[in-house]
Amino acid sequence: MNFKPFVVSCLLVFFAGAVFAQEPETRKLTIDELFALAEQNSPQLQVSKAGMEIADERKALAQTQKRPNVSASAAASYIGDVAILNPNFSELQHVKMPHFGNSFTVQASQVIFKGGAINKTIEKAGLEQETARLSFDKNRGDIKLLLVARYADLYRLAKQEAVYKKHIELAKVRLKNINNMFREGMVTRNDLIRSELQITNLEQALIEIKNNLAITNQQLRVIAGLPSGTTIMPDSNFLQTKRPDQSYEQYLELALSNYPELKASQVNSEIARKNLEISKAERLPTVSLQAGNSLARPIVSASPAMDLYSRGWNAGVSISYNISSLYNSKHSIGVADAQLNQQQQLVTLQRQNLETDVNTAFIKYNEAQQRSASFGKGVQLANENYRIVSKKYLEQLALITDMLDASNAKLDAELQLTNADATIIYTYYQLQRLAGNL
């Protein structure tokens, strides 16, 4: 039996399967689906999550200051004999000693007053926890807005690609008609050349759009963490989705309540206040309770030394006061007070900037909607104008320049509409970002 044809067939099937398996995947994704992918795969968000975990551990560490401090120790030693010497250092007597010595000690202490510094430190760690969470929210919002910008670019470029392809097809049909008219002597060669030049320009513009589309797709794929070779198709249904209508005042109220950067500044202001309170606590004494128990062998205080255990315990209150804080702490208090004032001024500045940003984004969003409606009407008019001029040109009632002008006007109107629609997508999500909803 000849196995050669069989082997060749198997190899062809294998390589054909491999080729098909390596074909790039095309995925139609909504913006929300991209958001979910970015949250799972973004390295920047993983760093922010690690920051939240660090803040959690720091708070847990700060809370340990309220727990008692307990220590235990054990020691073993060899004790040599004692030599009693005369004033001239000659040996007077040799005293035998128990040679094995050991001891066990347990000590415990508990701070009961430190001017409120411990509680303030724990509260500060809790505020730092909140700051870490707000930093995560900010980074998540920034990544989502970046995704929206790239997604809007992808939508705009995909629409422009379709527009140029349609116009190239129209131009080719028009060129075919002009060729027929040229052979019949109805038009000059100039009409033919200008039509061919227009097709060349359209094809070059299409190449540039395809390149930009590939670049934008790559950027979007990396941000979303999708595998290499994935082609993302934008979902055009977004523009048909009804979005809630809110007034400028509503957006501003949401922004002042939810915008992560503003909330982070407010929390940092509280942290500065806690630092001021901790600095003031340095001027107060520290009061602690303490207790201990010890077991030691041998008893060397007796004469002769006894190879026995002695046990003792103690309990009491300790008070310590840093006298130098009376003249040193005023500087740390001054620094903390200045930092608190700085943070309060920063909150005011960010609030003003936020009001400006919300107002700008709200106006631009409404403007984009108005432009889209206007350009939609412009596309209708340009299409009608193109239809009329095209008919006149075929009837020898219009020049080639009129025909090309009408074609370019139709192209410009359709491109402006795609730009306006893409701007609607971006400005809407920009408003959501400022309102803390992204």
Buried (B, 14 or more C-beta within 10 A) or exposed (E): EEEEEEEEEEEEEEEEEEEEEEEEEEBEBBBEBBBEBBBEBBEBBEEBBEBBEEBBEBBEEBBEBEEEEEEEEEEEEEBEEBEEEEEEEEEEEEEEBBEEBEBBBBBBBBBEEBBBBBBBBBBBBBBBBBBBBBBBBBBBBBBBBBBBBBBBBBBBBBBBBEBBBEBBEBBEEBBEBBBEBBEEEEBEEEBBEBBBEBBEEBEEBBEEBBEBBEEBBBBBBEBBBBEEEBBBEBBEEBBEEEEEEBEBEEBBBBBBEBBBBBBBBBBBBBBBBBBBBBBBBBBBEBBBBBBBBBBBBBBBEEEEBBBEEBEEEEEEEEEEEEEEBEEEBEEBBEEBBEBBEEBBEBBEEBBEEBBEBBBBBBEBBEBBBEBBEEBBEBBEEBBEBBEEBBEBBBEEEBBBEBBBBBBBBBBBBBBBBBBBBBBBBBBBBBBBBBBBEB
